[in-house]
């Protein structure tokens, strides 16, 4: 911890606690931002996988249909 104190003395910080435990308001905003990013990423991945699944099903159905039409 002493090295850390030396590093941050020039910047006006007396300890590394600032980095480990930010101001409560800051921590709340970080958590809020993290939740937002997490939700957006989840939604994006869900949409991508759903789209791939849906279109693979559609393509499979169409290929089966064309196969049936060819065999007819």
HTML snippet that shows the backbone in 3Dmol.js (N, CA, C, O; Angstrom):
<script src="https://3Dmol.org/build/3Dmol-min.js"></script>
<div id="view" style="width:600px;height:400px;position:relative"></div>
<script>
const pdb = `
ATOM      1  N   UNK A   1       0.822  -1.206   0.000  1.00  0.00           N
ATOM      2  CA  UNK A   1       0.000   0.000   0.000  1.00  0.00           C
ATOM      3  C   UNK A   1       0.862   1.265   0.000  1.00  0.00           C
ATOM      4  O   UNK A   1       0.421   2.322  -0.452  1.00  0.00           O
ATOM      5  N   UNK A   2       2.077   1.155   0.502  1.00  0.00           N
ATOM      6  CA  UNK A   2       2.917   2.345   0.589  1.00  0.00           C
ATOM      7  C   UNK A   2       3.304   2.840  -0.803  1.00  0.00           C
ATOM      8  O   UNK A   2       3.369   4.045  -1.046  1.00  0.00           O
ATOM      9  N   UNK A   3       3.562   1.898  -1.717  1.00  0.00           N
ATOM     10  CA  UNK A   3       3.880   2.287  -3.096  1.00  0.00           C
ATOM     11  C   UNK A   3       2.713   3.049  -3.699  1.00  0.00           C
ATOM     12  O   UNK A   3       2.889   4.059  -4.380  1.00  0.00           O
ATOM     13  N   UNK A   4       1.520   2.540  -3.434  1.00  0.00           N
ATOM     14  CA  UNK A   4       0.323   3.150  -3.978  1.00  0.00           C
ATOM     15  C   UNK A   4       0.176   4.574  -3.446  1.00  0.00           C
ATOM     16  O   UNK A   4      -0.161   5.491  -4.194  1.00  0.00           O
ATOM     17  N   UNK A   5       0.429   4.751  -2.153  1.00  0.00           N
ATOM     18  CA  UNK A   5       0.341   6.083  -1.554  1.00  0.00           C
ATOM     19  C   UNK A   5       1.319   7.029  -2.237  1.00  0.00           C
ATOM     20  O   UNK A   5       0.975   8.174  -2.531  1.00  0.00           O
ATOM     21  N   UNK A   6       2.525   6.563  -2.489  1.00  0.00           N
ATOM     22  CA  UNK A   6       3.524   7.398  -3.135  1.00  0.00           C
ATOM     23  C   UNK A   6       3.079   7.798  -4.533  1.00  0.00           C
ATOM     24  O   UNK A   6       3.255   8.944  -4.945  1.00  0.00           O
ATOM     25  N   UNK A   7       2.505   6.857  -5.252  1.00  0.00           N
ATOM     26  CA  UNK A   7       2.083   7.124  -6.624  1.00  0.00           C
ATOM     27  C   UNK A   7       1.014   8.198  -6.643  1.00  0.00           C
ATOM     28  O   UNK A   7       1.043   9.087  -7.495  1.00  0.00           O
ATOM     29  N   UNK A   8       0.060   8.128  -5.704  1.00  0.00           N
ATOM     30  CA  UNK A   8      -1.085   9.024  -5.763  1.00  0.00           C
ATOM     31  C   UNK A   8      -0.923  10.293  -4.955  1.00  0.00           C
ATOM     32  O   UNK A   8      -1.814  11.142  -4.958  1.00  0.00           O
ATOM     33  N   UNK A   9       0.218  10.446  -4.251  1.00  0.00           N
ATOM     34  CA  UNK A   9       0.420  11.661  -3.469  1.00  0.00           C
ATOM     35  C   UNK A   9       0.475  12.883  -4.378  1.00  0.00           C
ATOM     36  O   UNK A   9      -0.044  13.944  -4.032  1.00  0.00           O
ATOM     37  N   UNK A  10       1.103  12.733  -5.533  1.00  0.00           N
ATOM     38  CA  UNK A  10       1.230  13.845  -6.475  1.00  0.00           C
ATOM     39  C   UNK A  10      -0.150  14.267  -6.992  1.00  0.00           C
ATOM     40  O   UNK A  10      -0.387  15.446  -7.254  1.00  0.00           O
ATOM     41  N   UNK A  11      -1.049  13.303  -7.134  1.00  0.00           N
ATOM     42  CA  UNK A  11      -2.379  13.610  -7.640  1.00  0.00           C
ATOM     43  C   UNK A  11      -3.300  14.125  -6.533  1.00  0.00           C
ATOM     44  O   UNK A  11      -4.423  14.553  -6.803  1.00  0.00           O
ATOM     45  N   UNK A  12      -2.824  14.082  -5.289  1.00  0.00           N
ATOM     46  CA  UNK A  12      -3.619  14.604  -4.177  1.00  0.00           C
ATOM     47  C   UNK A  12      -4.355  13.527  -3.413  1.00  0.00           C
ATOM     48  O   UNK A  12      -5.081  13.836  -2.468  1.00  0.00           O
ATOM     49  N   UNK A  13      -4.188  12.263  -3.796  1.00  0.00           N
ATOM     50  CA  UNK A  13      -4.844  11.178  -3.062  1.00  0.00           C
ATOM     51  C   UNK A  13      -3.894  10.669  -1.998  1.00  0.00           C
ATOM     52  O   UNK A  13      -2.683  10.612  -2.214  1.00  0.00           O
ATOM     53  N   UNK A  14      -4.441  10.298  -0.843  1.00  0.00           N
ATOM     54  CA  UNK A  14      -3.598   9.840   0.253  1.00  0.00           C
ATOM     55  C   UNK A  14      -3.547   8.322   0.337  1.00  0.00           C
ATOM     56  O   UNK A  14      -2.669   7.774   1.004  1.00  0.00           O
ATOM     57  N   UNK A  15      -4.480   7.625  -0.331  1.00  0.00           N
ATOM     58  CA  UNK A  15      -4.451   6.164  -0.278  1.00  0.00           C
ATOM     59  C   UNK A  15      -5.119   5.573  -1.501  1.00  0.00           C
ATOM     60  O   UNK A  15      -5.698   6.300  -2.308  1.00  0.00           O
ATOM     61  N   UNK A  16      -5.043   4.256  -1.645  1.00  0.00           N
ATOM     62  CA  UNK A  16      -5.649   3.557  -2.762  1.00  0.00           C
ATOM     63  C   UNK A  16      -7.122   3.269  -2.523  1.00  0.00           C
ATOM     64  O   UNK A  16      -7.797   2.722  -3.394  1.00  0.00           O
ATOM     65  N   UNK A  17      -7.628   3.634  -1.347  1.00  0.00           N
ATOM     66  CA  UNK A  17      -9.035   3.373  -1.040  1.00  0.00           C
ATOM     67  C   UNK A  17      -9.946   4.037  -2.062  1.00  0.00           C
ATOM     68  O   UNK A  17     -11.055   3.569  -2.320  1.00  0.00           O
ATOM     69  N   UNK A  18      -9.464   5.140  -2.643  1.00  0.00           N
ATOM     70  CA  UNK A  18     -10.259   5.846  -3.660  1.00  0.00           C
ATOM     71  C   UNK A  18     -10.557   4.915  -4.834  1.00  0.00           C
ATOM     72  O   UNK A  18     -11.663   4.920  -5.374  1.00  0.00           O
ATOM     73  N   UNK A  19      -9.553   4.113  -5.227  1.00  0.00           N
ATOM     74  CA  UNK A  19      -9.724   3.219  -6.368  1.00  0.00           C
ATOM     75  C   UNK A  19     -10.575   2.006  -5.996  1.00  0.00           C
ATOM     76  O   UNK A  19     -11.397   1.544  -6.788  1.00  0.00           O
ATOM     77  N   UNK A  20     -10.367   1.498  -4.781  1.00  0.00           N
ATOM     78  CA  UNK A  20     -11.086   0.288  -4.379  1.00  0.00           C
ATOM     79  C   UNK A  20     -12.530   0.600  -3.998  1.00  0.00           C
ATOM     80  O   UNK A  20     -13.443  -0.146  -4.350  1.00  0.00           O
ATOM     81  N   UNK A  21     -12.733   1.682  -3.291  1.00  0.00           N
ATOM     82  CA  UNK A  21     -14.081   2.051  -2.859  1.00  0.00           C
ATOM     83  C   UNK A  21     -14.371   3.483  -3.280  1.00  0.00           C
ATOM     84  O   UNK A  21     -14.095   4.409  -2.518  1.00  0.00           O
ATOM     85  N   UNK A  22     -14.920   3.689  -4.473  1.00  0.00           N
ATOM     86  CA  UNK A  22     -15.195   5.051  -4.926  1.00  0.00           C
ATOM     87  C   UNK A  22     -16.303   5.700  -4.094  1.00  0.00           C
ATOM     88  O   UNK A  22     -16.940   5.057  -3.260  1.00  0.00           O
ATOM     89  N   UNK A  23     -16.508   6.972  -4.345  1.00  0.00           N
ATOM     90  CA  UNK A  23     -17.579   7.712  -3.675  1.00  0.00           C
ATOM     91  C   UNK A  23     -18.906   6.995  -3.949  1.00  0.00           C
ATOM     92  O   UNK A  23     -19.121   6.521  -5.065  1.00  0.00           O
ATOM     93  N   UNK A  24     -19.809   6.903  -2.949  1.00  0.00           N
ATOM     94  CA  UNK A  24     -21.061   6.170  -3.135  1.00  0.00           C
ATOM     95  C   UNK A  24     -21.851   6.579  -4.380  1.00  0.00           C
ATOM     96  O   UNK A  24     -22.396   5.725  -5.079  1.00  0.00           O
ATOM     97  N   UNK A  25     -21.914   7.894  -4.657  1.00  0.00           N
ATOM     98  CA  UNK A  25     -22.655   8.347  -5.838  1.00  0.00           C
ATOM     99  C   UNK A  25     -22.007   7.806  -7.104  1.00  0.00           C
ATOM    100  O   UNK A  25     -22.687   7.394  -8.043  1.00  0.00           O
ATOM    101  N   UNK A  26     -20.675   7.817  -7.110  1.00  0.00           N
ATOM    102  CA  UNK A  26     -19.906   7.324  -8.248  1.00  0.00           C
ATOM    103  C   UNK A  26     -20.141   5.828  -8.417  1.00  0.00           C
ATOM    104  O   UNK A  26     -20.318   5.326  -9.527  1.00  0.00           O
ATOM    105  N   UNK A  27     -20.138   5.120  -7.262  1.00  0.00           N
ATOM    106  CA  UNK A  27     -20.329   3.677  -7.311  1.00  0.00           C
ATOM    107  C   UNK A  27     -21.723   3.356  -7.850  1.00  0.00           C
ATOM    108  O   UNK A  27     -21.890   2.431  -8.646  1.00  0.00           O
ATOM    109  N   UNK A  28     -22.712   4.119  -7.416  1.00  0.00           N
ATOM    110  CA  UNK A  28     -24.088   3.914  -7.894  1.00  0.00           C
ATOM    111  C   UNK A  28     -24.166   4.119  -9.395  1.00  0.00           C
ATOM    112  O   UNK A  28     -24.786   3.323 -10.101  1.00  0.00           O
ATOM    113  N   UNK A  29     -23.539   5.188  -9.890  1.00  0.00           N
ATOM    114  CA  UNK A  29     -23.600   5.480 -11.324  1.00  0.00           C
ATOM    115  C   UNK A  29     -22.876   4.390 -12.110  1.00  0.00           C
ATOM    116  O   UNK A  29     -23.318   3.999 -13.189  1.00  0.00           O
ATOM    117  N   UNK A  30     -21.745   3.896 -11.555  1.00  0.00           N
ATOM    118  CA  UNK A  30     -21.011   2.801 -12.213  1.00  0.00           C
ATOM    119  C   UNK A  30     -21.889   1.563 -12.294  1.00  0.00           C
ATOM    120  O   UNK A  30     -21.946   0.899 -13.329  1.00  0.00           O
ATOM    121  N   UNK A  31     -22.584   1.249 -11.175  1.00  0.00           N
ATOM    122  CA  UNK A  31     -23.454   0.074 -11.142  1.00  0.00           C
ATOM    123  C   UNK A  31     -24.592   0.241 -12.138  1.00  0.00           C
ATOM    124  O   UNK A  31     -24.939  -0.691 -12.863  1.00  0.00           O
ATOM    125  N   UNK A  32     -25.170   1.439 -12.164  1.00  0.00           N
ATOM    126  CA  UNK A  32     -26.280   1.725 -13.084  1.00  0.00           C
ATOM    127  C   UNK A  32     -25.828   1.540 -14.524  1.00  0.00           C
ATOM    128  O   UNK A  32     -26.523   0.922 -15.330  1.00  0.00           O
ATOM    129  N   UNK A  33     -24.658   2.082 -14.838  1.00  0.00           N
ATOM    130  CA  UNK A  33     -24.090   1.972 -16.178  1.00  0.00           C
ATOM    131  C   UNK A  33     -23.799   0.511 -16.514  1.00  0.00           C
ATOM    132  O   UNK A  33     -24.067   0.052 -17.625  1.00  0.00           O
ATOM    133  N   UNK A  34     -23.249  -0.211 -15.541  1.00  0.00           N
ATOM    134  CA  UNK A  34     -22.949  -1.625 -15.734  1.00  0.00           C
ATOM    135  C   UNK A  34     -24.203  -2.425 -16.028  1.00  0.00           C
ATOM    136  O   UNK A  34     -24.217  -3.270 -16.923  1.00  0.00           O
ATOM    137  N   UNK A  35     -25.269  -2.150 -15.262  1.00  0.00           N
ATOM    138  CA  UNK A  35     -26.543  -2.852 -15.473  1.00  0.00           C
ATOM    139  C   UNK A  35     -27.088  -2.533 -16.852  1.00  0.00           C
ATOM    140  O   UNK A  35     -27.568  -3.420 -17.556  1.00  0.00           O
ATOM    141  N   UNK A  36     -27.014  -1.259 -17.241  1.00  0.00           N
ATOM    142  CA  UNK A  36     -27.502  -0.846 -18.561  1.00  0.00           C
ATOM    143  C   UNK A  36     -26.739  -1.580 -19.672  1.00  0.00           C
ATOM    144  O   UNK A  36     -27.343  -2.119 -20.600  1.00  0.00           O
ATOM    145  N   UNK A  37     -25.408  -1.594 -19.565  1.00  0.00           N
ATOM    146  CA  UNK A  37     -24.572  -2.251 -20.573  1.00  0.00           C
ATOM    147  C   UNK A  37     -24.875  -3.744 -20.606  1.00  0.00           C
ATOM    148  O   UNK A  37     -24.976  -4.342 -21.677  1.00  0.00           O
ATOM    149  N   UNK A  38     -25.025  -4.358 -19.389  1.00  0.00           N
ATOM    150  CA  UNK A  38     -25.314  -5.787 -19.282  1.00  0.00           C
ATOM    151  C   UNK A  38     -26.644  -6.112 -19.965  1.00  0.00           C
ATOM    152  O   UNK A  38     -26.746  -7.082 -20.716  1.00  0.00           O
ATOM    153  N   UNK A  39     -27.672  -5.279 -19.690  1.00  0.00           N
ATOM    154  CA  UNK A  39     -28.987  -5.496 -20.294  1.00  0.00           C
ATOM    155  C   UNK A  39     -28.922  -5.351 -21.805  1.00  0.00           C
ATOM    156  O   UNK A  39     -29.492  -6.158 -22.538  1.00  0.00           O
ATOM    157  N   UNK A  40     -28.224  -4.318 -22.268  1.00  0.00           N
ATOM    158  CA  UNK A  40     -28.115  -4.076 -23.713  1.00  0.00           C
ATOM    159  C   UNK A  40     -27.400  -5.249 -24.382  1.00  0.00           C
ATOM    160  O   UNK A  40     -27.822  -5.714 -25.441  1.00  0.00           O
ATOM    161  N   UNK A  41     -26.328  -5.720 -23.771  1.00  0.00           N
ATOM    162  CA  UNK A  41     -25.567  -6.843 -24.335  1.00  0.00           C
ATOM    163  C   UNK A  41     -26.429  -8.100 -24.369  1.00  0.00           C
ATOM    164  O   UNK A  41     -26.416  -8.842 -25.352  1.00  0.00           O
ATOM    165  N   UNK A  42     -27.179  -8.336 -23.294  1.00  0.00           N
ATOM    166  CA  UNK A  42     -28.062  -9.497 -23.239  1.00  0.00           C
ATOM    167  C   UNK A  42     -29.128  -9.440 -24.308  1.00  0.00           C
ATOM    168  O   UNK A  42     -29.408 -10.433 -24.980  1.00  0.00           O
ATOM    169  N   UNK A  43     -29.722  -8.268 -24.459  1.00  0.00           N
ATOM    170  CA  UNK A  43     -30.776  -8.086 -25.453  1.00  0.00           C
ATOM    171  C   UNK A  43     -30.218  -8.287 -26.858  1.00  0.00           C
ATOM    172  O   UNK A  43     -30.851  -8.919 -27.705  1.00  0.00           O
ATOM    173  N   UNK A  44     -29.034  -7.747 -27.093  1.00  0.00           N
ATOM    174  CA  UNK A  44     -28.396  -7.862 -28.407  1.00  0.00           C
ATOM    175  C   UNK A  44     -28.109  -9.324 -28.736  1.00  0.00           C
ATOM    176  O   UNK A  44     -28.422  -9.795 -29.830  1.00  0.00           O
ATOM    177  N   UNK A  45     -27.508 -10.044 -27.778  1.00  0.00           N
ATOM    178  CA  UNK A  45     -27.178 -11.445 -28.034  1.00  0.00           C
ATOM    179  C   UNK A  45     -28.454 -12.252 -28.235  1.00  0.00           C
ATOM    180  O   UNK A  45     -28.504 -13.129 -29.098  1.00  0.00           O
ATOM    181  N   UNK A  46     -29.491 -11.961 -27.441  1.00  0.00           N
ATOM    182  CA  UNK A  46     -30.767 -12.664 -27.589  1.00  0.00           C
ATOM    183  C   UNK A  46     -31.340 -12.435 -28.982  1.00  0.00           C
ATOM    184  O   UNK A  46     -31.772 -13.376 -29.647  1.00  0.00           O
ATOM    185  N   UNK A  47     -31.340 -11.181 -29.417  1.00  0.00           N
ATOM    186  CA  UNK A  47     -31.870 -10.850 -30.744  1.00  0.00           C
ATOM    187  C   UNK A  47     -31.087 -11.545 -31.845  1.00  0.00           C
ATOM    188  O   UNK A  47     -31.670 -12.080 -32.788  1.00  0.00           O
ATOM    189  N   UNK A  48     -29.764 -11.537 -31.724  1.00  0.00           N
ATOM    190  CA  UNK A  48     -28.921 -12.170 -32.751  1.00  0.00           C
ATOM    191  C   UNK A  48     -29.213 -13.659 -32.825  1.00  0.00           C
ATOM    192  O   UNK A  48     -29.411 -14.209 -33.909  1.00  0.00           O
ATOM    193  N   UNK A  49     -29.238 -14.321 -31.645  1.00  0.00           N
ATOM    194  CA  UNK A  49     -29.473 -15.766 -31.641  1.00  0.00           C
ATOM    195  C   UNK A  49     -30.873 -16.096 -32.131  1.00  0.00           C
ATOM    196  O   UNK A  49     -31.067 -17.068 -32.861  1.00  0.00           O
ATOM    197  N   UNK A  50     -31.860 -15.280 -31.726  1.00  0.00           N
ATOM    198  CA  UNK A  50     -33.235 -15.519 -32.158  1.00  0.00           C
ATOM    199  C   UNK A  50     -33.346 -15.380 -33.672  1.00  0.00           C
ATOM    200  O   UNK A  50     -33.988 -16.194 -34.336  1.00  0.00           O
ATOM    201  N   UNK A  51     -32.713 -14.339 -34.207  1.00  0.00           N
ATOM    202  CA  UNK A  51     -32.744 -14.107 -35.654  1.00  0.00           C
ATOM    203  C   UNK A  51     -32.110 -15.273 -36.405  1.00  0.00           C
ATOM    204  O   UNK A  51     -32.663 -15.770 -37.386  1.00  0.00           O
ATOM    205  N   UNK A  52     -30.932 -15.704 -35.926  1.00  0.00           N
ATOM    206  CA  UNK A  52     -30.247 -16.830 -36.573  1.00  0.00           C
ATOM    207  C   UNK A  52     -31.126 -18.069 -36.524  1.00  0.00           C
ATOM    208  O   UNK A  52     -31.274 -18.774 -37.522  1.00  0.00           O
ATOM    209  N   UNK A  53     -31.712 -18.333 -35.354  1.00  0.00           N
ATOM    210  CA  UNK A  53     -32.551 -19.523 -35.187  1.00  0.00           C
ATOM    211  C   UNK A  53     -33.760 -19.454 -36.109  1.00  0.00           C
ATOM    212  O   UNK A  53     -34.097 -20.417 -36.798  1.00  0.00           O
ATOM    213  N   UNK A  54     -34.403 -18.292 -36.105  1.00  0.00           N
ATOM    214  CA  UNK A  54     -35.627 -18.117 -36.909  1.00  0.00           C
ATOM    215  C   UNK A  54     -35.334 -18.317 -38.400  1.00  0.00           C
ATOM    216  O   UNK A  54     -36.040 -19.041 -39.102  1.00  0.00           O
ATOM    217  N   UNK A  55     -34.269 -17.649 -38.859  1.00  0.00           N
ATOM    218  CA  UNK A  55     -33.966 -17.726 -40.290  1.00  0.00           C
ATOM    219  C   UNK A  55     -33.453 -19.115 -40.675  1.00  0.00           C
ATOM    220  O   UNK A  55     -33.698 -19.572 -41.792  1.00  0.00           O
ATOM    221  N   UNK A  56     -32.749 -19.786 -39.770  1.00  0.00           N
ATOM    222  CA  UNK A  56     -32.298 -21.143 -40.080  1.00  0.00           C
ATOM    223  C   UNK A  56     -33.517 -22.055 -40.204  1.00  0.00           C
ATOM    224  O   UNK A  56     -33.548 -22.943 -41.056  1.00  0.00           O
ATOM    225  N   UNK A  57     -34.534 -21.831 -39.343  1.00  0.00           N
ATOM    226  CA  UNK A  57     -35.765 -22.615 -39.437  1.00  0.00           C
ATOM    227  C   UNK A  57     -36.469 -22.337 -40.758  1.00  0.00           C
ATOM    228  O   UNK A  57     -36.918 -23.261 -41.435  1.00  0.00           O
ATOM    229  N   UNK A  58     -36.564 -21.055 -41.123  1.00  0.00           N
ATOM    230  CA  UNK A  58     -37.224 -20.659 -42.374  1.00  0.00           C
ATOM    231  C   UNK A  58     -36.505 -21.287 -43.568  1.00  0.00           C
ATOM    232  O   UNK A  58     -37.131 -21.850 -44.466  1.00  0.00           O
ATOM    233  N   UNK A  59     -35.171 -21.177 -43.556  1.00  0.00           N
ATOM    234  CA  UNK A  59     -34.378 -21.707 -44.669  1.00  0.00           C
ATOM    235  C   UNK A  59     -34.551 -23.232 -44.747  1.00  0.00           C
ATOM    236  O   UNK A  59     -34.676 -23.795 -45.835  1.00  0.00           O
ATOM    237  N   UNK A  60     -34.554 -23.891 -43.577  1.00  0.00           N
ATOM    238  CA  UNK A  60     -34.716 -25.336 -43.541  1.00  0.00           C
ATOM    239  C   UNK A  60     -36.085 -25.721 -44.133  1.00  0.00           C
ATOM    240  O   UNK A  60     -36.194 -26.649 -44.935  1.00  0.00           O
ATOM    241  N   UNK A  61     -37.123 -24.980 -43.714  1.00  0.00           N
ATOM    242  CA  UNK A  61     -38.469 -25.247 -44.232  1.00  0.00           C
ATOM    243  C   UNK A  61     -38.526 -25.054 -45.743  1.00  0.00           C
ATOM    244  O   UNK A  61     -39.123 -25.857 -46.460  1.00  0.00           O
ATOM    245  N   UNK A  62     -37.904 -23.993 -46.216  1.00  0.00           N
ATOM    246  CA  UNK A  62     -37.923 -23.708 -47.653  1.00  0.00           C
ATOM    247  C   UNK A  62     -37.165 -24.780 -48.428  1.00  0.00           C
ATOM    248  O   UNK A  62     -37.590 -25.190 -49.508  1.00  0.00           O
ATOM    249  N   UNK A  63     -36.040 -25.233 -47.875  1.00  0.00           N
ATOM    250  CA  UNK A  63     -35.262 -26.263 -48.566  1.00  0.00           C
ATOM    251  C   UNK A  63     -36.046 -27.572 -48.593  1.00  0.00           C
ATOM    252  O   UNK A  63     -36.020 -28.289 -49.593  1.00  0.00           O
ATOM    253  N   UNK A  64     -36.750 -27.892 -47.492  1.00  0.00           N
ATOM    254  CA  UNK A  64     -37.585 -29.097 -47.462  1.00  0.00           C
ATOM    255  C   UNK A  64     -38.708 -28.989 -48.486  1.00  0.00           C
ATOM    256  O   UNK A  64     -39.036 -29.945 -49.187  1.00  0.00           O
ATOM    257  N   UNK A  65     -39.287 -27.785 -48.546  1.00  0.00           N
ATOM    258  CA  UNK A  65     -40.390 -27.551 -49.481  1.00  0.00           C
ATOM    259  C   UNK A  65     -39.916 -27.709 -50.920  1.00  0.00           C
ATOM    260  O   UNK A  65     -40.583 -28.339 -51.740  1.00  0.00           O
ATOM    261  N   UNK A  66     -38.746 -27.126 -51.216  1.00  0.00           N
ATOM    262  CA  UNK A  66     -38.221 -27.230 -52.585  1.00  0.00           C
ATOM    263  C   UNK A  66     -37.868 -28.684 -52.907  1.00  0.00           C
ATOM    264  O   UNK A  66     -38.039 -29.130 -54.041  1.00  0.00           O
ATOM    265  N   UNK A  67     -37.376 -29.419 -51.909  1.00  0.00           N
ATOM    266  CA  UNK A  67     -37.045 -30.828 -52.092  1.00  0.00           C
ATOM    267  C   UNK A  67     -38.309 -31.629 -52.410  1.00  0.00           C
ATOM    268  O   UNK A  67     -38.319 -32.480 -53.299  1.00  0.00           O
ATOM    269  N   UNK A  68     -39.382 -31.328 -51.653  1.00  0.00           N
ATOM    270  CA  UNK A  68     -40.661 -32.010 -51.893  1.00  0.00           C
ATOM    271  C   UNK A  68     -41.189 -31.693 -53.289  1.00  0.00           C
ATOM    272  O   UNK A  68     -41.708 -32.568 -53.983  1.00  0.00           O
ATOM    273  N   UNK A  69     -41.047 -30.434 -53.688  1.00  0.00           N
ATOM    274  CA  UNK A  69     -41.520 -30.028 -55.019  1.00  0.00           C
ATOM    275  C   UNK A  69     -40.708 -30.714 -56.112  1.00  0.00           C
ATOM    276  O   UNK A  69     -41.240 -31.077 -57.161  1.00  0.00           O
ATOM    277  N   UNK A  70     -39.401 -30.889 -55.850  1.00  0.00           N
ATOM    278  CA  UNK A  70     -38.537 -31.567 -56.834  1.00  0.00           C
ATOM    279  C   UNK A  70     -38.895 -33.049 -56.935  1.00  0.00           C
ATOM    280  O   UNK A  70     -38.913 -33.628 -58.021  1.00  0.00           O
ATOM    281  N   UNK A  71     -39.181 -33.651 -55.773  1.00  0.00           N
ATOM    282  CA  UNK A  71     -39.487 -35.082 -55.743  1.00  0.00           C
ATOM    283  C   UNK A  71     -40.878 -35.390 -56.314  1.00  0.00           C
ATOM    284  O   UNK A  71     -41.165 -36.518 -56.712  1.00  0.00           O
ATOM    285  N   UNK A  72     -41.712 -34.386 -56.342  1.00  0.00           N
ATOM    286  CA  UNK A  72     -43.100 -34.613 -56.757  1.00  0.00           C
ATOM    287  C   UNK A  72     -43.168 -35.057 -58.157  1.00  0.00           C
ATOM    288  O   UNK A  72     -44.258 -35.296 -58.677  1.00  0.00           O
TER     289      UNK A  72
END
`;
const viewer = $3Dmol.createViewer("view");
viewer.addModel(pdb, "pdb");
viewer.setStyle({}, {cartoon: {color: "spectrum"}});
viewer.zoomTo();
viewer.render();
</script>
